[in-house]
Amino acid sequence: MNATPPESGSSSYAAAGVDEEREQVAFARVMRPWLARTKVKSPLVTSITGLASGYFATLMHLPPGPPLALTTDGVGTKILLAREANRWEPIGVDCVANNVNDLICVGAVPLALLDYMAIDRIDEGVLDEVARGLFLGAELAGIAIPGGEIAQIGEMLADSAGGGPMLDLVGTAIGALPPLGTQGWRTPVDGSSVRPGDAVIGLPSSGLHSNGYSLARHALFKKGGMSLSDQVPGTGRRLADALLQPTRVYVTAAEALWTAGITPHGMAHISGGGLLNIARLAADVSYELDALVPTPEIFTLVADKGNIPQATMYATFNMGIGFCVVVGKSEQQAALAALKQAGEDAVRIGWVTSRPGKTVSIPAAGLLGKGDAFEPVR
């Protein structure tokens, strides 16, 4: 009997309830044109860089102070697993990490975060765990959380009968470019200085972080028939522990590079979109990832249980690399040493090629990606 062919990348993720292609098209067609027309009327602001561009964070300059970096992000459907396991602390860490890891991509130092929680009913135990997670994330990032908002909107949230509260958690973070003595402020990083021959350094993730959970839940639980108490083969860990591992915070690692006198040519937070996020960097070059770390077991399990093709896996999940730094070839060893000193198990995972078009190739997987998708190399 013939085996059922694997689902295409778009259809497998859409079947899990996330139509990324339609989302991107809709945003470009009906939202970006309106957002791009917004303007600051106050003379306090002299420039805003990155508005509606899809980059990691937006820079706003209010002279004579430093340029400010702004970003916002949530936790996504990882919250559903937190609710099922009744373990809420990890999503607080995730909320902080998702935001500060974007801020550092432009060269900013994260300063503060405001959180917004929409919830169907008040449960002090749940709020305590979420707040503790926010605190732990803030400690790792070196930021304050001076305020936020709790909105009780039960009629707008899914029915949570028979379980804990249903909630969503989102953060908005602010950072700033630090001063450089009498030379003004640190030069923003947008990837425009990336050059062919540069080295791509990868920093390991702690697992799925908080991206691709709609697809992971569909693969593991709906198609694979697993439960949170099952073991991840080859690890000795329960699935609940692997899936609820908090997102890593890379603030200390990024600052270690600057402290060592290394100016990154580009930095990319590997979140939604997987390793294709590297192609957000401004330079019209391409990236060959020829030395990726072995794929951690949790990703292999998701792919196997969901019959998910590699193209979809690499375009959805971080596959073991949570953050990338692009440095000049001559600074590669110094950068690796600085990151090791900061406690990172960083490795060179690839290099920059002169090929235009902002493609990302993964030779070991036989994939070539551009935009939002990888395709098998024919």
C-alpha positions in Angstrom: 0.0 0.0 0.0 1.3 3.4 -0.9 2.2 5.8 1.9 0.2 9.0 2.2 2.4 11.8 0.8 3.4 14.5 3.3 1.3 17.6 3.5 2.6 20.7 1.8 4.1 23.3 4.1 1.2 25.7 3.8 -1.5 23.1 4.2 0.0 21.4 7.2 0.2 24.7 9.2 -3.2 25.9 7.9 -4.7 22.6 9.1 -3.4 23.5 12.6 -5.2 26.8 12.4 -2.5 29.2 11.3 -2.5 30.4 7.7 0.8 32.3 7.6 0.7 33.0 3.9 -2.8 34.6 4.0 -1.7 36.6 7.1 1.3 38.1 5.4 -0.7 38.9 2.2 -3.5 40.4 4.2 -1.2 42.5 6.3 0.6 43.8 3.2 -2.6 44.6 1.3 -4.9 46.1 3.9 -3.0 47.0 7.0 0.5 48.1 6.1 -0.7 50.9 3.7 -2.7 52.5 6.5 0.0 52.1 9.2 2.7 53.4 6.9 0.7 56.7 6.5 0.8 57.4 10.2 3.0 60.3 11.3 4.1 61.8 14.5 3.0 65.5 14.7 5.1 66.4 17.8 8.3 68.2 17.0 9.9 66.2 19.8 10.4 63.3 17.4 12.9 63.8 14.5 12.7 60.4 13.0 11.1 56.9 13.2 12.9 54.0 11.5 11.3 50.7 10.8 7.6 51.7 10.9 5.6 48.9 9.2 8.8 47.4 7.8 8.6 44.0 9.6 12.0 44.5 11.2 12.6 43.3 14.8 12.1 46.7 16.5 11.4 50.3 15.6 13.7 53.2 16.4 12.4 56.6 17.4 14.7 59.6 18.0 13.8 62.3 20.5 16.9 64.6 20.6 18.9 65.4 22.6 18.3 62.0 24.2 19.2 58.6 22.8 17.2 56.9 20.0 14.5 54.7 21.6 13.7 51.2 20.4 10.1 49.9 20.6 8.6 46.5 20.1 5.6 44.4 21.1 4.9 40.6 21.1 2.9 38.0 22.9 3.2 34.3 23.9 0.7 32.7 21.5 -0.9 29.3 21.9 1.8 28.0 24.2 -0.6 29.5 26.8 -3.0 26.6 26.1 -0.4 24.1 27.2 0.4 26.2 30.3 -3.3 26.0 31.1 -3.5 22.3 30.5 -0.4 21.6 32.7 -1.4 24.4 35.2 2.1 25.8 34.9 2.0 29.5 34.2 5.5 30.8 35.2 7.1 29.9 31.8 4.8 32.2 29.8 5.8 35.2 31.9 9.4 34.6 31.0 8.4 34.1 27.4 6.6 37.4 27.3 9.7 39.2 28.4 12.1 37.2 26.2 10.1 37.6 23.1 10.3 41.4 23.4 13.8 42.0 24.7 15.3 39.6 22.1 13.8 41.7 19.4 15.1 45.0 20.9 18.7 43.8 21.0 18.6 43.1 17.3 18.8 46.8 16.6 21.6 47.4 19.0 19.4 48.7 21.8 19.7 48.0 25.6 16.3 46.9 26.9 15.0 49.1 29.7 11.4 48.4 30.5 8.3 46.4 29.6 4.5 46.9 30.1 2.4 43.8 30.1 -1.3 43.4 29.0 -3.2 40.4 30.2 -6.7 39.6 28.9 -8.4 37.0 31.1 -11.9 35.5 31.6 -11.8 35.5 35.4 -9.4 36.4 38.3 -7.4 33.5 39.8 -4.8 34.7 42.2 -2.8 31.6 42.0 -2.5 31.9 38.2 -1.7 35.7 38.4 1.0 35.0 41.0 2.7 32.4 38.7 2.5 34.7 35.6 3.9 37.6 37.6 6.7 35.5 39.0 7.6 34.5 35.4 7.6 38.1 34.3 9.9 38.9 37.2 12.3 36.1 36.4 12.4 37.2 32.7 12.9 40.8 33.8 15.8 39.8 36.0 17.5 38.0 33.1 17.0 40.9 30.8 17.9 43.6 33.4 14.7 45.5 32.9 11.8 46.9 35.0 8.1 46.2 34.6 6.7 49.5 35.9 3.1 48.9 34.9 0.6 47.0 32.8 -3.1 46.1 32.4 -5.4 43.3 33.4 -8.6 43.2 31.3 -11.4 40.8 32.3 -13.1 40.0 29.0 -14.6 36.6 29.6 -17.3 37.0 26.9 -14.6 37.6 24.3 -12.5 34.5 25.2 -13.0 30.9 24.4 -15.1 28.9 26.9 -12.8 27.7 29.7 -15.4 25.6 31.6 -13.8 22.7 33.4 -10.3 24.2 33.7 -8.2 27.1 34.8 -8.6 30.7 33.5 -8.3 31.4 29.8 -6.0 34.3 29.1 -3.7 36.0 26.7 -0.5 37.7 27.6 1.3 40.5 25.5 4.1 42.8 26.3 5.4 46.1 24.9 9.1 46.9 25.5 11.3 49.9 25.2 15.0 50.1 25.0 17.6 52.7 24.0 20.9 53.0 22.1 23.6 53.6 24.7 26.0 56.6 24.5 29.4 56.2 23.1 31.4 58.8 25.0 31.5 62.1 22.9 30.6 60.2 19.7 26.9 60.3 20.3 25.0 57.0 20.4 25.6 53.5 19.4 25.0 53.1 15.7 21.8 51.2 15.0 22.1 47.7 13.6 19.9 46.8 10.7 22.1 44.4 8.8 23.0 46.9 6.0 26.7 46.4 6.9 26.6 42.6 6.3 29.0 41.6 3.6 29.9 38.4 1.7 32.3 36.3 3.7 30.9 37.3 7.1 30.3 34.5 9.6 26.9 33.6 11.0 27.1 32.6 14.7 24.3 30.7 16.3 23.2 30.7 19.9 21.3 27.6 21.1 17.6 27.7 21.9 16.1 26.0 24.9 13.5 24.2 22.7 10.5 25.5 20.8 10.7 28.8 22.7 7.1 30.1 22.0 6.7 29.8 18.2 4.9 27.2 16.1 2.8 25.8 19.0 -0.4 25.6 16.9 1.5 23.3 14.6 3.3 21.4 17.4 0.0 20.8 19.3 -1.7 19.6 16.1 1.2 17.2 15.4 1.8 15.8 18.8 -1.7 15.6 20.3 -4.2 15.6 17.5 -2.3 13.5 15.0 0.2 11.8 17.3 -2.2 11.0 20.1 0.4 11.9 22.7 -0.2 13.5 26.2 1.9 16.0 28.2 3.0 13.1 30.5 4.6 11.2 27.7 8.3 11.1 27.3 10.4 12.8 24.6 12.4 9.9 23.1 16.1 10.0 23.9 15.9 12.7 26.5 14.2 11.3 29.6 12.1 14.4 29.8 8.3 14.6 29.9 6.7 16.3 27.0 5.2 19.0 29.3 8.7 19.9 30.5 10.1 20.1 27.0 7.2 22.2 25.6 7.0 24.6 28.5 10.7 25.3 28.7 10.9 29.1 28.8 12.3 31.1 25.9 16.0 32.0 26.4 17.0 35.7 27.0 20.0 36.8 24.9 20.5 40.3 26.3 23.7 39.4 28.2 25.1 37.6 25.2 24.5 40.6 22.9 26.1 43.1 25.3 29.1 40.8 25.8 29.9 41.4 22.1 29.8 45.2 22.4 31.8 45.1 25.6 34.5 43.1 23.8 34.7 45.8 21.1 32.9 43.7 18.5 30.4 45.5 16.4 27.8 43.0 15.0 27.0 43.5 11.3 23.6 42.0 11.9 21.5 40.2 14.6 18.4 38.1 14.2 16.0 36.7 16.8 15.0 33.3 15.5 11.3 33.3 16.4 8.3 32.9 14.1 9.6 32.2 10.6 12.4 30.1 11.9 15.9 30.6 10.3 14.4 32.7 7.5 14.4 35.5 10.0 18.1 36.0 9.1 16.9 37.3 5.7 15.2 40.3 7.5 18.7 41.9 7.6 18.9 44.8 5.2 21.9 43.8 3.0 21.0 42.2 -0.4 23.0 39.1 0.2 22.2 35.4 1.0 23.1 33.0 3.8 24.4 29.5 3.6 23.9 27.6 6.9 26.3 24.8 6.3 27.2 23.9 9.9 23.9 23.8 11.9 23.8 22.0 15.2 22.1 18.6 15.3 18.3 19.0 15.5 17.1 18.6 19.2 14.8 15.6 19.8 11.7 17.7 20.5 11.7 19.0 16.9 12.3 15.5 15.5 9.3 14.3 17.5 7.0 17.0 16.2 8.0 16.3 12.6 7.6 12.5 13.0 4.2 12.6 14.7 2.8 15.3 12.4 4.4 13.9 9.2 5.6 17.5 8.7 8.1 18.1 5.8 11.5 19.6 6.6 10.6 22.7 4.6 7.8 23.5 7.0 9.8 22.6 10.1 12.6 25.0 9.2 10.2 27.8 8.2 8.3 27.5 11.5 10.6 26.4 14.3 14.0 27.6 15.4 15.3 24.0 15.1 17.8 24.5 18.0 19.1 28.0 17.2 17.4 30.8 19.0 19.5 33.8 18.0 22.0 34.6 15.2 24.8 37.1 15.1 26.6 38.1 11.8 30.2 39.3 12.3 33.1 40.0 10.0 35.2 36.9 9.3 38.2 38.5 11.1 36.1 38.9 14.2 34.6 35.4 14.3 37.0 33.9 16.9 36.8 37.0 19.1 33.0 36.9 19.0 32.9 33.2 19.9 35.3 33.8 22.8 33.2 36.7 24.1 30.0 34.7 23.9 31.6 31.7 25.6 32.8 34.1 28.4 29.1 35.2 28.7 28.0 31.6 29.2 26.9 30.9 25.6 27.6 27.6 23.8 27.8 29.6 20.5 29.0 28.1 17.2 29.6 29.2 13.7 26.6 27.9 11.7 27.1 29.4 8.3 28.4 32.3 6.2 27.2 35.1 4.0 27.4 34.6 0.2 27.4 37.2 -2.5 24.2 35.8 -4.1 21.6 38.6 -4.2 17.9 38.0 -3.2 18.1 37.4 0.5 17.9 33.6 0.3 18.7 31.2 3.1 20.1 27.8 2.1 20.5 24.7 4.4 22.6 22.2 2.4 22.3 19.4 4.9 18.5 19.5 4.6 18.4 20.2 0.9 16.5 23.5 1.4 16.5 26.9 -0.1 14.3 29.6 1.4 13.2 33.1 0.6 10.5 35.2 2.2 8.3 33.0 4.4 9.0 29.6 2.9 11.7 27.0 2.3 11.6 24.7 -0.8 13.5 21.5 -1.5 16.4 22.1 -3.8 15.7 20.2 -7.0 
